[in-house]
Amino acid sequence: MALTNRETRAKASEKVSLASSRRLPPLNAVRAFEAAARQGGFQAAGAELHVSANAVGRLVKILEDWLGVPLFRRLARGVALTDAGRDYLDRVTPLLDQLAEATADLQRAESSKVLTVSAVPSFAARWLMPRFGRFTARYPELDVRVLASVPPTDFAREGVDVAIRLGPGTYEGLRSDLLLHEDFFPVCSPRLAAGKPRLRKPKDLAKHVLLHEEWEWRIPLQIDWPRWLGAMGISGVDARRGPRFSYSHMTLQAAEEGQGVALASSALVGDALASRRLVRPFGDRFVRGPYGFFIVSPLGSAARDKVVAFRDWALEEATSTFVGRKLAPT
């Protein structure tokens, strides 16, 4: 039976009355109590909440005064839950979890049309950005943020949906899809390749400026000039001389300007080779790198429509990226 207008108004009034009669404790104090109980002390709780241990202690005292019940026993070193505190913790923890989940659900709904992509700077500059117009044209309903970042992505803290990272490809708690292998070979400007001194064989590098990237300690096995020359069996070239740059895109820019010969990753120079801003003076020979570029995202969000859209698009784009054909001798 349908409710009459009077009954509907009565029920709405009842809900308002119940809501207004709620006796809720100060929520900041509840949060401080739960953190202190879970972390085992005020100091650790303060670090988690980015406040001082004294601030946590004051909030817990406010909650205890409001409840009229001690929640902790203050010890010579640290604190311990009372029986009442343990019971209260068991009751409020799932409520705080539900509140956090409801908040996250709302934020996800509000941000469902925002896609945040993180990539290492050189990959963002040399591969992602030249192609990104095709992604935004295909998915105009998405508002896209691109972040260039070197450290590993903290997806939750940074609000990142998907990242492109250079590494071995195995990351706990993340879905990881290989986007591109890295093959390394020398590149230079067409003018330098055609000029003097000659640059026809790898041993000719002894008479040219070598451009270097200062690889981070996190990728210690990356291919550099000494490793590349060693794999090629080339001696007589001082592989340590020449200017050094923080990122690959800076090294490649210098090479395009004719400032020397760079050791390039195939993942970063496809467009430059196609447009002949760079050339390969020694043909197709290359050395396969130990790492690859991977698309990574948290397992819990890897199946979201916008993440799937980006992953599928990037993998499609990767099929047209230049890849070397002839392996270096071993």
VEXDREN-20293 format. One record per residue (C-alpha): x, y, z. Coordinates in steps of 0.25 Angstrom, whole numbers, plus 5000, padded with zeros to 4 digits. Last residue first. Layout:
% VEXDREN-20293
XYZ ...
This chain:
% VEXDREN-20293
531149524890 530949584876 529949704876 528549664872 527949704859 526549764858 526449894866 525049934870 524350064865 522950094871 521750044863 521349934872 521550024884 520350114880 519449994882 519949964895 519750104899 518350104894 517949974902 518650024915 517950164914 516550104911 516749994922 517050104932 515850194928 514950074929 515450024942 516049884941 517349914947 516749984960 516849874970 518149824964 518849954965 519350004952 520649984944 520950004929 522349954927 523650004920 524649904919 525949864927 527249784924 527549854911 527749784897 529049824890 528849884876 529349864862 528449924851 529350014844 530550074850 530350224848 528850214853 528150344849 527550454857 526650574853 526350484842 524850494843 524650344845 525950334854 525450444863 524050384864 524650244868 525650304878 525150284892 524750134892 525950094884 526850144895 528050234890 529550244893 529750384889 530850434879 531250574879 530850724880 530050714866 528850784871 528050654870 529150584879 528950694890 527450674890 527650524891 528550544904 527450634910 526350534907 527150434913 527250504927 528250554936 529350594926 530750564924 531850624915 532950544909 533950444914 533750304920 533650214908 535050244904 535050164891 536250074888 535449944889 534149894882 533649754885 532149804882 531749754896 532949834902 532549954894 531149954899 531549924914 532550034914 531550134907 530450104916 529349994917 528649994930 529049894941 529049994952 527550044950 527250094964 528550164965 528150264955 528750264941 529650384938 529350394923 530550414914 530950484901 532150434894 532950534886 533650474874 535050424870 534950294878 533550274873 534250224859 534450094866 532850074864 533050084849 532550184839 532750314847 533850394839 534450514845 533850584838 532450604833 531350514829 530950454842 531050594849 530150654839 529150544840 529050564855 529550454864 529050314869 529850204876 529050074879 528250014891 527049924890 525949954901 524749864902 523349934901 522049934907 522149814916 520849804925 520949804940 519749794950 520149844963 520149784977 521549744977 522349794965 523049704955 523349784942 524849784943 524949934942 524550064934 523150114939 521950164932 520850194942 519350174943 518250234952 519150334960 518450404972 519850434978 519650374992 518850254987 519750224975 521050244982 521850244969 523350204969 524250324969 524550394955 523350474953 522650534941 521150554943 520150554932 518750594936 517550564926 516150604927 515450494920 514150514911 515050544899 515450394898 515950374884 516450514882 517150514896 517850384892 518250434879 518850564885 519650474894 520550424883 521750534884 521550544899 521750394902 522950354895 524050464896 523650554907 522850454916 523850354914 524950444918 524250494930 523850364936 522350344935 521050374943 519650374937 518450434944 517150404937 515950494942 514550454937 514350354949 514850464958 513450494965 513150344965 514450314971 514350424981 512950374985 513450224986 514650274994 513750345004 512850225006 514150135008 514750235018 513350245026 513250095025 514650075031 514350175042 513150095046 513849965045 514950015055 513850085064 513349955071 514549875073 515350005078 514250025088 514349885093 515849905095 515750035101 514749985111 515649875115 516749975116 517749995105 519250005108 520150135108 521550165106 522750155115 522450185130 521050145127 519750225124 518550125124 517750155112 516250165109 515850235122 514250255123 513450375124 513150375109 513450525107 514550525117 515150405110 515050465096 515650595101 516850515107 517050445094 517150575087 518150625097 518950505095 518950515080 519450665081 520550625091 521050515081 521150625071 520350635058 520550575044 519450465046 520350345044 521450415052 520550455063 520050305064 521450255065 521750355077 520350335083 520550185085 520250045080 520050075066 518550015065 518150075079 518850215076 518250215062 516850185067 516950285078 517350395069 516250365059 515250365071 515850505075 515650555061 514250505061 513850575074 512750485080 511450465073 510150485081 509050465070 507850545074 507850625061 507950505052 506750435059 505850555058 506250575043 505850425041 504550445049 504250565041 504450485028 503550375033 502450475037 502550545023 502350415016 501150385025 500450515023 500650505008 500050365008 500850235007 500550144996 500050005000 
